[in-house]
Amino acid sequence: MSISERQLAAFAADHNVYGSPVSPRYLAGRGDPRHITHTLWAAGWTNSSDPLHPALRMISPDRSLRLDVDFAEERSGWRVSTEFGHSYWSASFSTGTPVEIVAGLTDALIRPEPDTPALPVADILTARGWQHTTDETGTQNLLSPDGTVHAELRVSPSIGVTGWQFIAASHHGEFGPRGVLWRADFRETTPPHLLAAFTAAVCHPAPALRARFDHASSPHVSVDEEFVIGDAMVAAHKQRLAHARRLRPRPVQHAPGPAIPVPATPATAGPAR
């Protein structure tokens, strides 16, 4: 499977606009969902949704994972999950989550799982200068250097760890976030290497390209010099798709089974003479 020339032309046309590199990427605004969906398609995921319905469902090649995209569901416009079972996990992202950050997790789904243990979320963030506190229940709280993104490992006194939550907002204060920009929620059973990949994407220093006025309005946003971003967007997109195609699972080649002998037909005796 590959993205057609028509689809690439449409992507290029949509980004033939003036824009800028925006940082930090967690304040860059939503971005283009095709950053994720085109990449999964190139990696062998299939579209199992109704083409006349605005929601999208994609299924992994081994049918163990699915991505649901429905921007009518503001809090969980993106949702990644496994089939229900003993190893069930899920992660959801609101519609405003920058696609480069959601892709931290979805890109990790198409790569081989690393052999080494994943770094804890707190270690990744504190290495980037995030503030870290832990309360008496074991709940961990981390705050980005500019105070706009809060990460929390939620621990309930009655049921224990309930999972990680990230919220980007204009302000985090005593009474919670104000002016929420995006949020991400992870079930406690989410594999550590996926959490680590997402977390690394949140605090990655590289800017994100955005069209004029598409980024968050915040004094913490840095916008570089403006230019027509189409060529840069398309080049980066094609590079992502080529990498995803290389990670596509190869079809299983079944060895031919043993030949089944065909019993010989006994000769029929002719009439006696």
Secondary structure as UniProt FT lines:
FT   HELIX           5..14
FT   STRAND          18..23
FT   HELIX           25..27
FT   HELIX           34..42
FT   TURN            43..44
FT   STRAND          46..47
FT   TURN            51..52
FT   STRAND          56..59
FT   TURN            61..62
FT   STRAND          65..69
FT   TURN            71..72
FT   TURN            75..76
FT   STRAND          78..82
FT   TURN            86..87
FT   STRAND          90..93
FT   TURN            95..96
FT   HELIX           99..110
FT   HELIX           121..126
FT   TURN            127..129
FT   STRAND          131..134
FT   TURN            136..137
FT   STRAND          140..143
FT   TURN            145..146
FT   STRAND          149..156
FT   TURN            157..159
FT   STRAND          160..173
FT   TURN            174..175
FT   STRAND          176..186
FT   TURN            188..189
FT   HELIX           192..202
FT   STRAND          208..211
FT   TURN            212..213
FT   TURN            219..220
FT   STRAND          222..223
FT   STRAND          227..228
FT   HELIX           230..246
//
